[in-house]
C-alpha cells in the first residue's frame, strides 16, 4: 500500500489494481490452473480431458505472462525507477517480446472454450454417434494454437528495437519504441476495429451463447419427457451454462470497447485506468475457468468410477448424465 500513497485520483486506483490486485489474481489463478493440470494428468481417460488440459495451459500461460507484461512494467512505472535500470530493462524486454504471446494465449483460451462447448453440444445431441466415433482433439486444438499465434504475430512488428548508449552509465541498453506499423491508421483500423472485435469477441460470444442455448433447450425437452430427472442436477446445469456466457461477456466486453478510442484519448488517466481494469478482468476469467473445469472433471470421476461393472446401455445413460452436469 505504501507504494501507492504518493499517487492521487485515477492513478491511485490504477496503482492498487496493477501492483496489488493483478498479481494476486495471477498467482492464485496460476496455482488453480496448475492444480487442474495435475488432476487431469492423473485422470486422463476421458476424451474431453485433452481439451481441458489445453485450456488450463492457455490460462496458466496467460496468467504467468501477465506478471511480466503487465505487473513488471507497472512496478517500474509506480516506483519511478530509472528507464535504463535493471527493472526498466526487464520491463522493456517483457513488453516487447512477451506481449504478443500474452494476447495469443488469451485468444487460444477463448477459442478452446468454444471448441469444448461445441464438443459438449455434439455429445448431448448425438450421444451414440459421439461414443462410436471418438474423434481426436489433437488436430483442432493444434490449429487453434497455431492460428492464435499467427493472428497476434503482427504485434511483434509494432516494436522497433535499437541499442541506446547511456553516457552516465557508459554502456549500451536495448530498448524499443513504436514502429511505423503501430502508427499506421489502416493497420490499426483493420486489426483493432475489425479483426479483433470479430475474431476474439463477437464470433466466440455467438458460438458460446448459441451452443449453450441449444444445450439448455435439449435439457429442457428431456426434462419434460423424463419427470424422474434430478431437478438439482438440472439447476446446476442451467446455472453453469449461464455463468459461462455471463462471465465471458463481463470479462471481455471491456477489451472490445477500449479499441474504439482514438490514439489521443488513450493518454488520459481515465482511459489508462479503464485499460488496467480490462487487463484485470481478462485474468479474472482465467482465474474462474479452473472452477468450471474442476466441476466437469469431478463429474467424470464420480460418474465413471464404476464403469467396468456396467452394461453398455448403463454406460451410455451415465455418459448422458455427465454431459448434462
MODELLER restraints for C-alpha pairs under 7 A, 6 or more apart:
rsr = mdl.restraints
at = mdl.atoms
rsr.add(forms.Gaussian(group=physical.xy_distance, feature=features.Distance(at['CA:3:A'], at['CA:79:A']), mean=6.99, stdev=0.5))
rsr.add(forms.Gaussian(group=physical.xy_distance, feature=features.Distance(at['CA:4:A'], at['CA:12:A']), mean=5.95, stdev=0.5))
rsr.add(forms.Gaussian(group=physical.xy_distance, feature=features.Distance(at['CA:4:A'], at['CA:15:A']), mean=5.82, stdev=0.5))
rsr.add(forms.Gaussian(group=physical.xy_distance, feature=features.Distance(at['CA:4:A'], at['CA:16:A']), mean=6.71, stdev=0.5))
rsr.add(forms.Gaussian(group=physical.xy_distance, feature=features.Distance(at['CA:10:A'], at['CA:269:A']), mean=6.15, stdev=0.5))
rsr.add(forms.Gaussian(group=physical.xy_distance, feature=features.Distance(at['CA:10:A'], at['CA:270:A']), mean=6.49, stdev=0.5))
rsr.add(forms.Gaussian(group=physical.xy_distance, feature=features.Distance(at['CA:10:A'], at['CA:273:A']), mean=6.54, stdev=0.5))
rsr.add(forms.Gaussian(group=physical.xy_distance, feature=features.Distance(at['CA:11:A'], at['CA:269:A']), mean=6.99, stdev=0.5))
rsr.add(forms.Gaussian(group=physical.xy_distance, feature=features.Distance(at['CA:14:A'], at['CA:273:A']), mean=5.29, stdev=0.5))
rsr.add(forms.Gaussian(group=physical.xy_distance, feature=features.Distance(at['CA:14:A'], at['CA:276:A']), mean=6.47, stdev=0.5))
rsr.add(forms.Gaussian(group=physical.xy_distance, feature=features.Distance(at['CA:15:A'], at['CA:78:A']), mean=6.95, stdev=0.5))
rsr.add(forms.Gaussian(group=physical.xy_distance, feature=features.Distance(at['CA:17:A'], at['CA:276:A']), mean=6.94, stdev=0.5))
rsr.add(forms.Gaussian(group=physical.xy_distance, feature=features.Distance(at['CA:18:A'], at['CA:71:A']), mean=5.97, stdev=0.5))
rsr.add(forms.Gaussian(group=physical.xy_distance, feature=features.Distance(at['CA:18:A'], at['CA:74:A']), mean=6.10, stdev=0.5))
rsr.add(forms.Gaussian(group=physical.xy_distance, feature=features.Distance(at['CA:18:A'], at['CA:276:A']), mean=6.80, stdev=0.5))
rsr.add(forms.Gaussian(group=physical.xy_distance, feature=features.Distance(at['CA:19:A'], at['CA:71:A']), mean=6.34, stdev=0.5))
rsr.add(forms.Gaussian(group=physical.xy_distance, feature=features.Distance(at['CA:19:A'], at['CA:74:A']), mean=6.59, stdev=0.5))
rsr.add(forms.Gaussian(group=physical.xy_distance, feature=features.Distance(at['CA:19:A'], at['CA:75:A']), mean=6.31, stdev=0.5))
rsr.add(forms.Gaussian(group=physical.xy_distance, feature=features.Distance(at['CA:22:A'], at['CA:280:A']), mean=5.90, stdev=0.5))
rsr.add(forms.Gaussian(group=physical.xy_distance, feature=features.Distance(at['CA:23:A'], at['CA:67:A']), mean=6.40, stdev=0.5))
rsr.add(forms.Gaussian(group=physical.xy_distance, feature=features.Distance(at['CA:23:A'], at['CA:71:A']), mean=6.66, stdev=0.5))
rsr.add(forms.Gaussian(group=physical.xy_distance, feature=features.Distance(at['CA:25:A'], at['CA:283:A']), mean=6.91, stdev=0.5))
rsr.add(forms.Gaussian(group=physical.xy_distance, feature=features.Distance(at['CA:25:A'], at['CA:284:A']), mean=6.57, stdev=0.5))
rsr.add(forms.Gaussian(group=physical.xy_distance, feature=features.Distance(at['CA:25:A'], at['CA:287:A']), mean=6.88, stdev=0.5))
rsr.add(forms.Gaussian(group=physical.xy_distance, feature=features.Distance(at['CA:26:A'], at['CA:63:A']), mean=4.94, stdev=0.5))
rsr.add(forms.Gaussian(group=physical.xy_distance, feature=features.Distance(at['CA:26:A'], at['CA:64:A']), mean=6.86, stdev=0.5))
rsr.add(forms.Gaussian(group=physical.xy_distance, feature=features.Distance(at['CA:26:A'], at['CA:283:A']), mean=6.56, stdev=0.5))
rsr.add(forms.Gaussian(group=physical.xy_distance, feature=features.Distance(at['CA:29:A'], at['CA:63:A']), mean=6.95, stdev=0.5))
rsr.add(forms.Gaussian(group=physical.xy_distance, feature=features.Distance(at['CA:29:A'], at['CA:286:A']), mean=6.69, stdev=0.5))
rsr.add(forms.Gaussian(group=physical.xy_distance, feature=features.Distance(at['CA:29:A'], at['CA:287:A']), mean=4.23, stdev=0.5))
rsr.add(forms.Gaussian(group=physical.xy_distance, feature=features.Distance(at['CA:30:A'], at['CA:60:A']), mean=5.27, stdev=0.5))
rsr.add(forms.Gaussian(group=physical.xy_distance, feature=features.Distance(at['CA:30:A'], at['CA:63:A']), mean=6.09, stdev=0.5))
rsr.add(forms.Gaussian(group=physical.xy_distance, feature=features.Distance(at['CA:30:A'], at['CA:64:A']), mean=6.87, stdev=0.5))
rsr.add(forms.Gaussian(group=physical.xy_distance, feature=features.Distance(at['CA:32:A'], at['CA:290:A']), mean=6.20, stdev=0.5))
rsr.add(forms.Gaussian(group=physical.xy_distance, feature=features.Distance(at['CA:33:A'], at['CA:56:A']), mean=5.39, stdev=0.5))
rsr.add(forms.Gaussian(group=physical.xy_distance, feature=features.Distance(at['CA:33:A'], at['CA:60:A']), mean=5.71, stdev=0.5))
rsr.add(forms.Gaussian(group=physical.xy_distance, feature=features.Distance(at['CA:33:A'], at['CA:290:A']), mean=5.89, stdev=0.5))
rsr.add(forms.Gaussian(group=physical.xy_distance, feature=features.Distance(at['CA:36:A'], at['CA:56:A']), mean=6.73, stdev=0.5))
rsr.add(forms.Gaussian(group=physical.xy_distance, feature=features.Distance(at['CA:36:A'], at['CA:290:A']), mean=6.59, stdev=0.5))
rsr.add(forms.Gaussian(group=physical.xy_distance, feature=features.Distance(at['CA:36:A'], at['CA:294:A']), mean=6.99, stdev=0.5))
rsr.add(forms.Gaussian(group=physical.xy_distance, feature=features.Distance(at['CA:37:A'], at['CA:53:A']), mean=6.01, stdev=0.5))
rsr.add(forms.Gaussian(group=physical.xy_distance, feature=features.Distance(at['CA:37:A'], at['CA:56:A']), mean=6.53, stdev=0.5))
rsr.add(forms.Gaussian(group=physical.xy_distance, feature=features.Distance(at['CA:40:A'], at['CA:49:A']), mean=6.49, stdev=0.5))
rsr.add(forms.Gaussian(group=physical.xy_distance, feature=features.Distance(at['CA:40:A'], at['CA:53:A']), mean=6.68, stdev=0.5))
rsr.add(forms.Gaussian(group=physical.xy_distance, feature=features.Distance(at['CA:51:A'], at['CA:116:A']), mean=6.70, stdev=0.5))
rsr.add(forms.Gaussian(group=physical.xy_distance, feature=features.Distance(at['CA:51:A'], at['CA:137:A']), mean=6.96, stdev=0.5))
rsr.add(forms.Gaussian(group=physical.xy_distance, feature=features.Distance(at['CA:52:A'], at['CA:293:A']), mean=6.80, stdev=0.5))
rsr.add(forms.Gaussian(group=physical.xy_distance, feature=features.Distance(at['CA:55:A'], at['CA:109:A']), mean=5.58, stdev=0.5))
rsr.add(forms.Gaussian(group=physical.xy_distance, feature=features.Distance(at['CA:55:A'], at['CA:112:A']), mean=6.08, stdev=0.5))
rsr.add(forms.Gaussian(group=physical.xy_distance, feature=features.Distance(at['CA:58:A'], at['CA:105:A']), mean=5.15, stdev=0.5))
rsr.add(forms.Gaussian(group=physical.xy_distance, feature=features.Distance(at['CA:58:A'], at['CA:106:A']), mean=6.89, stdev=0.5))
rsr.add(forms.Gaussian(group=physical.xy_distance, feature=features.Distance(at['CA:58:A'], at['CA:108:A']), mean=6.56, stdev=0.5))
rsr.add(forms.Gaussian(group=physical.xy_distance, feature=features.Distance(at['CA:58:A'], at['CA:109:A']), mean=5.33, stdev=0.5))
rsr.add(forms.Gaussian(group=physical.xy_distance, feature=features.Distance(at['CA:59:A'], at['CA:109:A']), mean=6.29, stdev=0.5))
rsr.add(forms.Gaussian(group=physical.xy_distance, feature=features.Distance(at['CA:59:A'], at['CA:286:A']), mean=5.15, stdev=0.5))
rsr.add(forms.Gaussian(group=physical.xy_distance, feature=features.Distance(at['CA:61:A'], at['CA:105:A']), mean=6.48, stdev=0.5))
rsr.add(forms.Gaussian(group=physical.xy_distance, feature=features.Distance(at['CA:62:A'], at['CA:102:A']), mean=5.42, stdev=0.5))
rsr.add(forms.Gaussian(group=physical.xy_distance, feature=features.Distance(at['CA:62:A'], at['CA:105:A']), mean=5.51, stdev=0.5))
rsr.add(forms.Gaussian(group=physical.xy_distance, feature=features.Distance(at['CA:62:A'], at['CA:106:A']), mean=6.11, stdev=0.5))
rsr.add(forms.Gaussian(group=physical.xy_distance, feature=features.Distance(at['CA:63:A'], at['CA:283:A']), mean=6.28, stdev=0.5))
rsr.add(forms.Gaussian(group=physical.xy_distance, feature=features.Distance(at['CA:65:A'], at['CA:98:A']), mean=6.94, stdev=0.5))
rsr.add(forms.Gaussian(group=physical.xy_distance, feature=features.Distance(at['CA:65:A'], at['CA:102:A']), mean=5.88, stdev=0.5))
rsr.add(forms.Gaussian(group=physical.xy_distance, feature=features.Distance(at['CA:66:A'], at['CA:102:A']), mean=6.93, stdev=0.5))
rsr.add(forms.Gaussian(group=physical.xy_distance, feature=features.Distance(at['CA:68:A'], at['CA:94:A']), mean=5.75, stdev=0.5))
rsr.add(forms.Gaussian(group=physical.xy_distance, feature=features.Distance(at['CA:69:A'], at['CA:94:A']), mean=5.33, stdev=0.5))
rsr.add(forms.Gaussian(group=physical.xy_distance, feature=features.Distance(at['CA:69:A'], at['CA:95:A']), mean=5.09, stdev=0.5))
rsr.add(forms.Gaussian(group=physical.xy_distance, feature=features.Distance(at['CA:69:A'], at['CA:98:A']), mean=6.55, stdev=0.5))
rsr.add(forms.Gaussian(group=physical.xy_distance, feature=features.Distance(at['CA:69:A'], at['CA:99:A']), mean=5.94, stdev=0.5))
rsr.add(forms.Gaussian(group=physical.xy_distance, feature=features.Distance(at['CA:72:A'], at['CA:91:A']), mean=5.85, stdev=0.5))
rsr.add(forms.Gaussian(group=physical.xy_distance, feature=features.Distance(at['CA:73:A'], at['CA:91:A']), mean=4.85, stdev=0.5))
rsr.add(forms.Gaussian(group=physical.xy_distance, feature=features.Distance(at['CA:76:A'], at['CA:87:A']), mean=6.24, stdev=0.5))
rsr.add(forms.Gaussian(group=physical.xy_distance, feature=features.Distance(at['CA:76:A'], at['CA:88:A']), mean=6.17, stdev=0.5))
rsr.add(forms.Gaussian(group=physical.xy_distance, feature=features.Distance(at['CA:82:A'], at['CA:88:A']), mean=6.60, stdev=0.5))
rsr.add(forms.Gaussian(group=physical.xy_distance, feature=features.Distance(at['CA:92:A'], at['CA:175:A']), mean=6.16, stdev=0.5))
rsr.add(forms.Gaussian(group=physical.xy_distance, feature=features.Distance(at['CA:92:A'], at['CA:176:A']), mean=6.99, stdev=0.5))
rsr.add(forms.Gaussian(group=physical.xy_distance, feature=features.Distance(at['CA:96:A'], at['CA:159:A']), mean=6.47, stdev=0.5))
rsr.add(forms.Gaussian(group=physical.xy_distance, feature=features.Distance(at['CA:100:A'], at['CA:152:A']), mean=5.69, stdev=0.5))
rsr.add(forms.Gaussian(group=physical.xy_distance, feature=features.Distance(at['CA:100:A'], at['CA:153:A']), mean=6.48, stdev=0.5))
rsr.add(forms.Gaussian(group=physical.xy_distance, feature=features.Distance(at['CA:100:A'], at['CA:155:A']), mean=5.62, stdev=0.5))
rsr.add(forms.Gaussian(group=physical.xy_distance, feature=features.Distance(at['CA:100:A'], at['CA:156:A']), mean=6.46, stdev=0.5))
rsr.add(forms.Gaussian(group=physical.xy_distance, feature=features.Distance(at['CA:103:A'], at['CA:152:A']), mean=6.63, stdev=0.5))
rsr.add(forms.Gaussian(group=physical.xy_distance, feature=features.Distance(at['CA:104:A'], at['CA:148:A']), mean=5.00, stdev=0.5))
rsr.add(forms.Gaussian(group=physical.xy_distance, feature=features.Distance(at['CA:104:A'], at['CA:149:A']), mean=5.15, stdev=0.5))
rsr.add(forms.Gaussian(group=physical.xy_distance, feature=features.Distance(at['CA:104:A'], at['CA:152:A']), mean=5.87, stdev=0.5))
rsr.add(forms.Gaussian(group=physical.xy_distance, feature=features.Distance(at['CA:107:A'], at['CA:148:A']), mean=5.76, stdev=0.5))
rsr.add(forms.Gaussian(group=physical.xy_distance, feature=features.Distance(at['CA:107:A'], at['CA:200:A']), mean=6.38, stdev=0.5))
rsr.add(forms.Gaussian(group=physical.xy_distance, feature=features.Distance(at['CA:108:A'], at['CA:144:A']), mean=6.00, stdev=0.5))
rsr.add(forms.Gaussian(group=physical.xy_distance, feature=features.Distance(at['CA:108:A'], at['CA:145:A']), mean=5.63, stdev=0.5))
rsr.add(forms.Gaussian(group=physical.xy_distance, feature=features.Distance(at['CA:108:A'], at['CA:148:A']), mean=5.49, stdev=0.5))
rsr.add(forms.Gaussian(group=physical.xy_distance, feature=features.Distance(at['CA:110:A'], at['CA:204:A']), mean=6.97, stdev=0.5))
rsr.add(forms.Gaussian(group=physical.xy_distance, feature=features.Distance(at['CA:111:A'], at['CA:144:A']), mean=6.84, stdev=0.5))
rsr.add(forms.Gaussian(group=physical.xy_distance, feature=features.Distance(at['CA:111:A'], at['CA:204:A']), mean=6.62, stdev=0.5))
rsr.add(forms.Gaussian(group=physical.xy_distance, feature=features.Distance(at['CA:114:A'], at['CA:204:A']), mean=6.34, stdev=0.5))
rsr.add(forms.Gaussian(group=physical.xy_distance, feature=features.Distance(at['CA:114:A'], at['CA:207:A']), mean=6.37, stdev=0.5))
rsr.add(forms.Gaussian(group=physical.xy_distance, feature=features.Distance(at['CA:114:A'], at['CA:208:A']), mean=5.74, stdev=0.5))
rsr.add(forms.Gaussian(group=physical.xy_distance, feature=features.Distance(at['CA:117:A'], at['CA:208:A']), mean=6.58, stdev=0.5))
rsr.add(forms.Gaussian(group=physical.xy_distance, feature=features.Distance(at['CA:117:A'], at['CA:211:A']), mean=6.55, stdev=0.5))
rsr.add(forms.Gaussian(group=physical.xy_distance, feature=features.Distance(at['CA:118:A'], at['CA:211:A']), mean=6.42, stdev=0.5))
rsr.add(forms.Gaussian(group=physical.xy_distance, feature=features.Distance(at['CA:120:A'], at['CA:323:A']), mean=6.69, stdev=0.5))
rsr.add(forms.Gaussian(group=physical.xy_distance, feature=features.Distance(at['CA:121:A'], at['CA:211:A']), mean=6.52, stdev=0.5))
rsr.add(forms.Gaussian(group=physical.xy_distance, feature=features.Distance(at['CA:121:A'], at['CA:215:A']), mean=5.97, stdev=0.5))
rsr.add(forms.Gaussian(group=physical.xy_distance, feature=features.Distance(at['CA:123:A'], at['CA:130:A']), mean=5.47, stdev=0.5))
rsr.add(forms.Gaussian(group=physical.xy_distance, feature=features.Distance(at['CA:124:A'], at['CA:320:A']), mean=6.74, stdev=0.5))
rsr.add(forms.Gaussian(group=physical.xy_distance, feature=features.Distance(at['CA:124:A'], at['CA:323:A']), mean=6.36, stdev=0.5))
rsr.add(forms.Gaussian(group=physical.xy_distance, feature=features.Distance(at['CA:158:A'], at['CA:178:A']), mean=5.79, stdev=0.5))
rsr.add(forms.Gaussian(group=physical.xy_distance, feature=features.Distance(at['CA:158:A'], at['CA:179:A']), mean=5.05, stdev=0.5))
rsr.add(forms.Gaussian(group=physical.xy_distance, feature=features.Distance(at['CA:158:A'], at['CA:181:A']), mean=5.64, stdev=0.5))
rsr.add(forms.Gaussian(group=physical.xy_distance, feature=features.Distance(at['CA:158:A'], at['CA:182:A']), mean=4.74, stdev=0.5))
rsr.add(forms.Gaussian(group=physical.xy_distance, feature=features.Distance(at['CA:159:A'], at['CA:176:A']), mean=6.03, stdev=0.5))
rsr.add(forms.Gaussian(group=physical.xy_distance, feature=features.Distance(at['CA:159:A'], at['CA:177:A']), mean=5.68, stdev=0.5))
rsr.add(forms.Gaussian(group=physical.xy_distance, feature=features.Distance(at['CA:159:A'], at['CA:178:A']), mean=4.88, stdev=0.5))
rsr.add(forms.Gaussian(group=physical.xy_distance, feature=features.Distance(at['CA:159:A'], at['CA:179:A']), mean=5.06, stdev=0.5))
rsr.add(forms.Gaussian(group=physical.xy_distance, feature=features.Distance(at['CA:160:A'], at['CA:176:A']), mean=5.24, stdev=0.5))
rsr.add(forms.Gaussian(group=physical.xy_distance, feature=features.Distance(at['CA:160:A'], at['CA:177:A']), mean=5.28, stdev=0.5))
rsr.add(forms.Gaussian(group=physical.xy_distance, feature=features.Distance(at['CA:160:A'], at['CA:178:A']), mean=5.84, stdev=0.5))
rsr.add(forms.Gaussian(group=physical.xy_distance, feature=features.Distance(at['CA:160:A'], at['CA:179:A']), mean=4.91, stdev=0.5))
rsr.add(forms.Gaussian(group=physical.xy_distance, feature=features.Distance(at['CA:161:A'], at['CA:175:A']), mean=5.85, stdev=0.5))
rsr.add(forms.Gaussian(group=physical.xy_distance, feature=features.Distance(at['CA:161:A'], at['CA:176:A']), mean=4.29, stdev=0.5))
rsr.add(forms.Gaussian(group=physical.xy_distance, feature=features.Distance(at['CA:161:A'], at['CA:177:A']), mean=6.69, stdev=0.5))
rsr.add(forms.Gaussian(group=physical.xy_distance, feature=features.Distance(at['CA:162:A'], at['CA:174:A']), mean=5.91, stdev=0.5))
rsr.add(forms.Gaussian(group=physical.xy_distance, feature=features.Distance(at['CA:162:A'], at['CA:175:A']), mean=5.85, stdev=0.5))
rsr.add(forms.Gaussian(group=physical.xy_distance, feature=features.Distance(at['CA:162:A'], at['CA:176:A']), mean=6.18, stdev=0.5))
rsr.add(forms.Gaussian(group=physical.xy_distance, feature=features.Distance(at['CA:163:A'], at['CA:172:A']), mean=6.05, stdev=0.5))
rsr.add(forms.Gaussian(group=physical.xy_distance, feature=features.Distance(at['CA:163:A'], at['CA:173:A']), mean=5.57, stdev=0.5))
rsr.add(forms.Gaussian(group=physical.xy_distance, feature=features.Distance(at['CA:163:A'], at['CA:174:A']), mean=4.64, stdev=0.5))
rsr.add(forms.Gaussian(group=physical.xy_distance, feature=features.Distance(at['CA:163:A'], at['CA:175:A']), mean=6.34, stdev=0.5))
rsr.add(forms.Gaussian(group=physical.xy_distance, feature=features.Distance(at['CA:164:A'], at['CA:172:A']), mean=5.34, stdev=0.5))
rsr.add(forms.Gaussian(group=physical.xy_distance, feature=features.Distance(at['CA:164:A'], at['CA:173:A']), mean=5.27, stdev=0.5))
rsr.add(forms.Gaussian(group=physical.xy_distance, feature=features.Distance(at['CA:164:A'], at['CA:174:A']), mean=6.23, stdev=0.5))
rsr.add(forms.Gaussian(group=physical.xy_distance, feature=features.Distance(at['CA:164:A'], at['CA:175:A']), mean=6.87, stdev=0.5))
rsr.add(forms.Gaussian(group=physical.xy_distance, feature=features.Distance(at['CA:165:A'], at['CA:171:A']), mean=5.78, stdev=0.5))
rsr.add(forms.Gaussian(group=physical.xy_distance, feature=features.Distance(at['CA:165:A'], at['CA:172:A']), mean=4.28, stdev=0.5))
rsr.add(forms.Gaussian(group=physical.xy_distance, feature=features.Distance(at['CA:165:A'], at['CA:173:A']), mean=6.34, stdev=0.5))
rsr.add(forms.Gaussian(group=physical.xy_distance, feature=features.Distance(at['CA:166:A'], at['CA:172:A']), mean=6.06, stdev=0.5))
rsr.add(forms.Gaussian(group=physical.xy_distance, feature=features.Distance(at['CA:192:A'], at['CA:259:A']), mean=5.82, stdev=0.5))
rsr.add(forms.Gaussian(group=physical.xy_distance, feature=features.Distance(at['CA:193:A'], at['CA:259:A']), mean=6.48, stdev=0.5))
rsr.add(forms.Gaussian(group=physical.xy_distance, feature=features.Distance(at['CA:193:A'], at['CA:260:A']), mean=6.55, stdev=0.5))
rsr.add(forms.Gaussian(group=physical.xy_distance, feature=features.Distance(at['CA:197:A'], at['CA:256:A']), mean=6.02, stdev=0.5))
rsr.add(forms.Gaussian(group=physical.xy_distance, feature=features.Distance(at['CA:208:A'], at['CA:245:A']), mean=6.51, stdev=0.5))
rsr.add(forms.Gaussian(group=physical.xy_distance, feature=features.Distance(at['CA:209:A'], at['CA:245:A']), mean=6.00, stdev=0.5))
rsr.add(forms.Gaussian(group=physical.xy_distance, feature=features.Distance(at['CA:212:A'], at['CA:241:A']), mean=6.10, stdev=0.5))
rsr.add(forms.Gaussian(group=physical.xy_distance, feature=features.Distance(at['CA:216:A'], at['CA:238:A']), mean=6.73, stdev=0.5))
rsr.add(forms.Gaussian(group=physical.xy_distance, feature=features.Distance(at['CA:223:A'], at['CA:229:A']), mean=6.39, stdev=0.5))
rsr.add(forms.Gaussian(group=physical.xy_distance, feature=features.Distance(at['CA:233:A'], at['CA:325:A']), mean=6.52, stdev=0.5))
rsr.add(forms.Gaussian(group=physical.xy_distance, feature=features.Distance(at['CA:237:A'], at['CA:324:A']), mean=6.29, stdev=0.5))
rsr.add(forms.Gaussian(group=physical.xy_distance, feature=features.Distance(at['CA:237:A'], at['CA:325:A']), mean=5.39, stdev=0.5))
rsr.add(forms.Gaussian(group=physical.xy_distance, feature=features.Distance(at['CA:247:A'], at['CA:285:A']), mean=6.97, stdev=0.5))
rsr.add(forms.Gaussian(group=physical.xy_distance, feature=features.Distance(at['CA:251:A'], at['CA:281:A']), mean=4.82, stdev=0.5))
rsr.add(forms.Gaussian(group=physical.xy_distance, feature=features.Distance(at['CA:251:A'], at['CA:282:A']), mean=5.61, stdev=0.5))
rsr.add(forms.Gaussian(group=physical.xy_distance, feature=features.Distance(at['CA:251:A'], at['CA:285:A']), mean=6.18, stdev=0.5))
rsr.add(forms.Gaussian(group=physical.xy_distance, feature=features.Distance(at['CA:252:A'], at['CA:282:A']), mean=6.57, stdev=0.5))
rsr.add(forms.Gaussian(group=physical.xy_distance, feature=features.Distance(at['CA:254:A'], at['CA:278:A']), mean=5.52, stdev=0.5))
rsr.add(forms.Gaussian(group=physical.xy_distance, feature=features.Distance(at['CA:255:A'], at['CA:278:A']), mean=5.85, stdev=0.5))
rsr.add(forms.Gaussian(group=physical.xy_distance, feature=features.Distance(at['CA:266:A'], at['CA:272:A']), mean=6.83, stdev=0.5))
rsr.add(forms.Gaussian(group=physical.xy_distance, feature=features.Distance(at['CA:299:A'], at['CA:322:A']), mean=6.09, stdev=0.5))
rsr.add(forms.Gaussian(group=physical.xy_distance, feature=features.Distance(at['CA:299:A'], at['CA:325:A']), mean=6.84, stdev=0.5))
rsr.add(forms.Gaussian(group=physical.xy_distance, feature=features.Distance(at['CA:300:A'], at['CA:322:A']), mean=6.40, stdev=0.5))
rsr.add(forms.Gaussian(group=physical.xy_distance, feature=features.Distance(at['CA:303:A'], at['CA:318:A']), mean=6.25, stdev=0.5))
rsr.add(forms.Gaussian(group=physical.xy_distance, feature=features.Distance(at['CA:303:A'], at['CA:322:A']), mean=6.63, stdev=0.5))
rsr.add(forms.Gaussian(group=physical.xy_distance, feature=features.Distance(at['CA:307:A'], at['CA:315:A']), mean=6.48, stdev=0.5))
